[in-house]
Amino acid sequence: MKEAKMFNVCEKGLLSIPEMMEYLGVGYNTALELLHTGPFCVRIGRRVFANRAKLDEWLSEKSGIYSCVENAL
């Protein structure tokens, strides 16, 4: 039986909507609104993702919150 690989959200480049919700601590509607208004939306076919690096940049600009990358350095 194949084991599913578990990734830390900070290791992923693209976040799904549920991962983005967990990462930011927001609900589904807020996550969708942020994806449609923020500069970090990535579409692959019909699927929508958040570019984590751009999301971290956007968060830093808006609120001064440190990103996973900045905390690792």
N, CA, C and O atoms as a GROMACS GRO file, in nm:
protein
  292
    1MET      N    1   0.084  -0.118   0.000
    1MET     CA    2   0.000   0.000   0.000
    1MET      C    3   0.088   0.125   0.000
    1MET      O    4   0.184   0.134   0.076
    2LYS      N    5   0.054   0.219  -0.086
    2LYS     CA    6   0.129   0.344  -0.094
    2LYS      C    7   0.094   0.434   0.022
    2LYS      O    8  -0.022   0.446   0.060
    3GLU      N    9   0.196   0.497   0.079
    3GLU     CA   10   0.172   0.594   0.186
    3GLU      C   11   0.163   0.732   0.125
    3GLU      O   12   0.243   0.769   0.038
    4ALA      N   13   0.066   0.809   0.170
    4ALA     CA   14   0.052   0.946   0.121
    4ALA      C   15   0.162   1.031   0.182
    4ALA      O   16   0.193   1.020   0.301
    5LYS      N   17   0.221   1.115   0.100
    5LYS     CA   18   0.324   1.207   0.150
    5LYS      C   19   0.256   1.322   0.221
    5LYS      O   20   0.163   1.383   0.168
    6MET      N   21   0.302   1.352   0.340
    6MET     CA   22   0.249   1.464   0.416
    6MET      C   23   0.347   1.580   0.402
    6MET      O   24   0.466   1.565   0.428
    7PHE      N   25   0.297   1.694   0.361
    7PHE     CA   26   0.381   1.812   0.344
    7PHE      C   27   0.344   1.915   0.448
    7PHE      O   28   0.226   1.934   0.479
    8ASN      N   29   0.442   1.979   0.500
    8ASN     CA   30   0.421   2.095   0.584
    8ASN      C   31   0.379   2.208   0.491
    8ASN      O   32   0.436   2.223   0.383
    9VAL      N   33   0.280   2.287   0.530
    9VAL     CA   34   0.231   2.395   0.444
    9VAL      C   35   0.345   2.489   0.405
    9VAL      O   36   0.344   2.543   0.295
   10CYS      N   37   0.442   2.508   0.494
   10CYS     CA   38   0.554   2.598   0.464
   10CYS      C   39   0.647   2.541   0.357
   10CYS      O   40   0.729   2.615   0.302
   11GLU      N   41   0.636   2.412   0.327
   11GLU     CA   42   0.721   2.351   0.225
   11GLU      C   43   0.657   2.354   0.088
   11GLU      O   44   0.725   2.330  -0.012
   12LYS      N   45   0.528   2.384   0.080
   12LYS     CA   46   0.456   2.380  -0.047
   12LYS      C   47   0.460   2.516  -0.116
   12LYS      O   48   0.455   2.620  -0.051
   13GLY      N   49   0.468   2.513  -0.247
   13GLY     CA   50   0.466   2.636  -0.326
   13GLY      C   51   0.326   2.686  -0.352
   13GLY      O   52   0.301   2.807  -0.354
   14LEU      N   53   0.233   2.593  -0.373
   14LEU     CA   54   0.094   2.628  -0.401
   14LEU      C   55   0.006   2.569  -0.292
   14LEU      O   56   0.022   2.453  -0.253
   15LEU      N   57  -0.087   2.649  -0.244
   15LEU     CA   58  -0.180   2.604  -0.140
   15LEU      C   59  -0.319   2.590  -0.200
   15LEU      O   60  -0.366   2.678  -0.272
   16SER      N   61  -0.384   2.479  -0.170
   16SER     CA   62  -0.524   2.462  -0.208
   16SER      C   63  -0.609   2.552  -0.119
   16SER      O   64  -0.559   2.609  -0.023
   17ILE      N   65  -0.736   2.563  -0.150
   17ILE     CA   66  -0.824   2.648  -0.070
   17ILE      C   67  -0.829   2.600   0.075
   17ILE      O   68  -0.815   2.682   0.165
   18PRO      N   69  -0.849   2.469   0.102
   18PRO     CA   70  -0.849   2.425   0.243
   18PRO      C   71  -0.716   2.451   0.314
   18PRO      O   72  -0.715   2.486   0.432
   19GLU      N   73  -0.603   2.434   0.243
   19GLU     CA   74  -0.473   2.463   0.303
   19GLU      C   75  -0.457   2.612   0.332
   19GLU      O   76  -0.404   2.650   0.436
   20MET      N   77  -0.504   2.695   0.240
   20MET     CA   78  -0.499   2.840   0.261
   20MET      C   79  -0.586   2.879   0.380
   20MET      O   80  -0.548   2.965   0.460
   21MET      N   81  -0.703   2.817   0.392
   21MET     CA   82  -0.792   2.844   0.505
   21MET      C   83  -0.722   2.812   0.637
   21MET      O   84  -0.728   2.891   0.732
   22GLU      N   85  -0.656   2.697   0.642
   22GLU     CA   86  -0.584   2.658   0.764
   22GLU      C   87  -0.465   2.750   0.790
   22GLU      O   88  -0.441   2.790   0.904
   23TYR      N   89  -0.390   2.782   0.685
   23TYR     CA   90  -0.271   2.866   0.696
   23TYR      C   91  -0.305   3.004   0.751
   23TYR      O   92  -0.232   3.058   0.834
   24LEU      N   93  -0.417   3.061   0.702
   24LEU     CA   94  -0.456   3.196   0.744
   24LEU      C   95  -0.554   3.198   0.860
   24LEU      O   96  -0.573   3.302   0.924
   25GLY      N   97  -0.617   3.085   0.887
   25GLY     CA   98  -0.718   3.081   0.992
   25GLY      C   99  -0.846   3.154   0.954
   25GLY      O  100  -0.908   3.219   1.037
   26VAL      N  101  -0.884   3.141   0.828
   26VAL     CA  102  -1.005   3.207   0.778
   26VAL      C  103  -1.102   3.102   0.724
   26VAL      O  104  -1.064   2.986   0.706
   27GLY      N  105  -1.224   3.142   0.698
   27GLY     CA  106  -1.325   3.054   0.643
   27GLY      C  107  -1.317   3.047   0.492
   27GLY      O  108  -1.237   3.115   0.427
   28TYR      N  109  -1.405   2.962   0.436
   28TYR     CA  110  -1.407   2.937   0.292
   28TYR      C  111  -1.436   3.064   0.212
   28TYR      O  112  -1.364   3.095   0.116
   29ASN      N  113  -1.539   3.138   0.250
   29ASN     CA  114  -1.576   3.259   0.174
   29ASN      C  115  -1.466   3.364   0.178
   29ASN      O  116  -1.440   3.429   0.077
   30THR      N  117  -1.403   3.381   0.292
   30THR     CA  118  -1.294   3.478   0.303
   30THR      C  119  -1.175   3.434   0.217
   30THR      O  120  -1.113   3.517   0.151
   31ALA      N  121  -1.144   3.305   0.217
   31ALA     CA  122  -1.034   3.254   0.135
   31ALA      C  123  -1.061   3.279  -0.013
   31ALA      O  124  -0.972   3.322  -0.086
   32LEU      N  125  -1.184   3.252  -0.057
   32LEU     CA  126  -1.218   3.277  -0.198
   32LEU      C  127  -1.210   3.425  -0.232
   32LEU      O  128  -1.158   3.462  -0.338
   33GLU      N  129  -1.260   3.509  -0.144
   33GLU     CA  130  -1.254   3.654  -0.167
   33GLU      C  131  -1.109   3.701  -0.178
   33GLU      O  132  -1.076   3.780  -0.266
   34LEU      N  133  -1.023   3.652  -0.089
   34LEU     CA  134  -0.881   3.690  -0.094
   34LEU      C  135  -0.816   3.640  -0.223
   34LEU      O  136  -0.736   3.711  -0.283
   35LEU      N  137  -0.850   3.519  -0.265
   35LEU     CA  138  -0.794   3.466  -0.389
   35LEU      C  139  -0.834   3.550  -0.509
   35LEU      O  140  -0.754   3.571  -0.600
   36HIS      N  141  -0.957   3.597  -0.510
   36HIS     CA  142  -1.004   3.674  -0.626
   36HIS      C  143  -0.956   3.819  -0.623
   36HIS      O  144  -0.953   3.884  -0.728
   37THR      N  145  -0.919   3.871  -0.507
   37THR     CA  146  -0.875   4.010  -0.499
   37THR      C  147  -0.725   4.024  -0.477
   37THR      O  148  -0.669   4.131  -0.504
   38GLY      N  149  -0.658   3.920  -0.430
   38GLY     CA  150  -0.516   3.928  -0.400
   38GLY      C  151  -0.429   3.895  -0.521
   38GLY      O  152  -0.478   3.838  -0.618
   39PRO      N  153  -0.301   3.930  -0.515
   39PRO     CA  154  -0.208   3.906  -0.627
   39PRO      C  155  -0.144   3.768  -0.624
   39PRO      O  156  -0.043   3.746  -0.691
   40PHE      N  157  -0.200   3.673  -0.550
   40PHE     CA  158  -0.136   3.544  -0.531
   40PHE      C  159  -0.216   3.427  -0.588
   40PHE      O  160  -0.185   3.311  -0.561
   41CYS      N  161  -0.319   3.456  -0.667
   41CYS     CA  162  -0.405   3.353  -0.725
   41CYS      C  163  -0.337   3.286  -0.844
   41CYS      O  164  -0.284   3.354  -0.932
   42VAL      N  165  -0.339   3.153  -0.846
   42VAL     CA  166  -0.285   3.073  -0.956
   42VAL      C  167  -0.395   2.978  -1.001
   42VAL      O  168  -0.452   2.906  -0.919
   43ARG      N  169  -0.424   2.979  -1.130
   43ARG     CA  170  -0.526   2.888  -1.184
   43ARG      C  171  -0.457   2.784  -1.270
   43ARG      O  172  -0.374   2.815  -1.356
   44ILE      N  173  -0.492   2.658  -1.245
   44ILE     CA  174  -0.444   2.547  -1.326
   44ILE      C  175  -0.569   2.472  -1.370
   44ILE      O  176  -0.630   2.398  -1.293
   45GLY      N  177  -0.606   2.493  -1.495
   45GLY     CA  178  -0.734   2.440  -1.542
   45GLY      C  179  -0.847   2.510  -1.467
   45GLY      O  180  -0.854   2.633  -1.465
   46ARG      N  181  -0.932   2.432  -1.406
   46ARG     CA  182  -1.043   2.488  -1.328
   46ARG      C  183  -1.009   2.501  -1.180
   46ARG      O  184  -1.088   2.554  -1.102
   47ARG      N  185  -0.891   2.453  -1.141
   47ARG     CA  186  -0.852   2.456  -1.000
   47ARG      C  187  -0.787   2.590  -0.966
   47ARG      O  188  -0.722   2.652  -1.050
   48VAL      N  189  -0.806   2.632  -0.842
   48VAL     CA  190  -0.753   2.760  -0.795
   48VAL      C  191  -0.662   2.733  -0.676
   48VAL      O  192  -0.696   2.659  -0.584
   49PHE      N  193  -0.544   2.795  -0.679
   49PHE     CA  194  -0.446   2.780  -0.573
   49PHE      C  195  -0.395   2.918  -0.531
   49PHE      O  196  -0.413   3.016  -0.603
   50ALA      N  197  -0.332   2.923  -0.416
   50ALA     CA  198  -0.263   3.043  -0.372
   50ALA      C  199  -0.113   3.017  -0.379
   50ALA      O  200  -0.064   2.917  -0.326
   51ASN      N  201  -0.040   3.107  -0.443
   51ASN     CA  202   0.106   3.099  -0.446
   51ASN      C  203   0.153   3.142  -0.307
   51ASN      O  204   0.136   3.258  -0.268
   52ARG      N  205   0.212   3.048  -0.231
   52ARG     CA  206   0.244   3.075  -0.092
   52ARG      C  207   0.347   3.186  -0.076
   52ARG      O  208   0.335   3.267   0.015
   53ALA      N  209   0.447   3.192  -0.163
   53ALA     CA  210   0.549   3.297  -0.152
   53ALA      C  211   0.487   3.435  -0.173
   53ALA      O  212   0.518   3.528  -0.099
   54LYS      N  213   0.400   3.448  -0.273
   54LYS     CA  214   0.334   3.576  -0.298
   54LYS      C  215   0.234   3.608  -0.187
   54LYS      O  216   0.217   3.724  -0.151
   55LEU      N  217   0.169   3.504  -0.133
   55LEU     CA  218   0.078   3.525  -0.020
   55LEU      C  219   0.154   3.577   0.101
   55LEU      O  220   0.108   3.668   0.170
   56ASP      N  221   0.272   3.519   0.128
   56ASP     CA  222   0.354   3.565   0.239
   56ASP      C  223   0.399   3.710   0.219
   56ASP      O  224   0.398   3.790   0.313
   57GLU      N  225   0.439   3.744   0.096
   57GLU     CA  226   0.478   3.882   0.065
   57GLU      C  227   0.361   3.977   0.091
   57GLU      O  228   0.378   4.082   0.154
   58TRP      N  229   0.244   3.940   0.042
   58TRP     CA  230   0.124   4.020   0.057
   58TRP      C  231   0.091   4.038   0.205
   58TRP      O  232   0.056   4.148   0.248
   59LEU      N  233   0.102   3.930   0.283
   59LEU     CA  234   0.077   3.940   0.427
   59LEU      C  235   0.176   4.034   0.495
   59LEU      O  236   0.138   4.114   0.580
   60SER      N  237   0.302   4.024   0.457
   60SER     CA  238   0.404   4.112   0.515
   60SER      C  239   0.375   4.258   0.484
   60SER      O  240   0.389   4.344   0.571
   61GLU      N  241   0.336   4.285   0.360
   61GLU     CA  242   0.304   4.423   0.322
   61GLU      C  243   0.183   4.475   0.398
   61GLU      O  244   0.182   4.591   0.441
   62LYS      N  245   0.081   4.391   0.413
   62LYS     CA  246  -0.045   4.434   0.473
   62LYS      C  247  -0.041   4.440   0.626
   62LYS      O  248  -0.103   4.528   0.686
   63SER      N  249   0.032   4.347   0.687
   63SER     CA  250   0.020   4.338   0.832
   63SER      C  251   0.150   4.325   0.909
   63SER      O  252   0.150   4.335   1.032
   64GLY      N  253   0.260   4.303   0.841
   64GLY     CA  254   0.386   4.286   0.912
   64GLY      C  255   0.404   4.147   0.971
   64GLY      O  256   0.495   4.125   1.051
   65ILE      N  257   0.318   4.051   0.934
   65ILE     CA  258   0.332   3.914   0.983
   65ILE      C  259   0.449   3.849   0.913
   65ILE      O  260   0.467   3.863   0.792
   66TYR      N  261   0.530   3.776   0.990
   66TYR     CA  262   0.644   3.707   0.932
   66TYR      C  263   0.599   3.581   0.860
   66TYR      O  264   0.505   3.514   0.904
   67SER      N  265   0.665   3.550   0.749
   67SER     CA  266   0.631   3.431   0.671
   67SER      C  267   0.711   3.312   0.718
   67SER      O  268   0.803   3.326   0.800
   68CYS      N  269   0.677   3.196   0.668
   68CYS     CA  270   0.751   3.072   0.697
   68CYS      C  271   0.896   3.086   0.652
   68CYS      O  272   0.988   3.042   0.721
   69VAL      N  273   0.916   3.147   0.536
   69VAL     CA  274   1.051   3.163   0.481
   69VAL      C  275   1.134   3.253   0.570
   69VAL      O  276   1.249   3.221   0.599
   70GLU      N  277   1.078   3.363   0.614
   70GLU     CA  278   1.152   3.455   0.701
   70GLU      C  279   1.184   3.391   0.835
   70GLU      O  280   1.290   3.417   0.891
   71ASN      N  281   1.094   3.308   0.887
   71ASN     CA  282   1.118   3.242   1.014
   71ASN      C  283   1.225   3.136   1.004
   71ASN      O  284   1.293   3.108   1.102
   72ALA      N  285   1.242   3.077   0.885
   72ALA     CA  286   1.343   2.972   0.865
   72ALA      C  287   1.483   3.029   0.854
   72ALA      O  288   1.580   2.958   0.878
   73LEU      N  289   1.495   3.157   0.820
   73LEU     CA  290   1.628   3.216   0.800
   73LEU      C  291   1.694   3.254   0.929
   73LEU      O  292   1.806   3.305   0.928
   0.00000   0.00000   0.00000
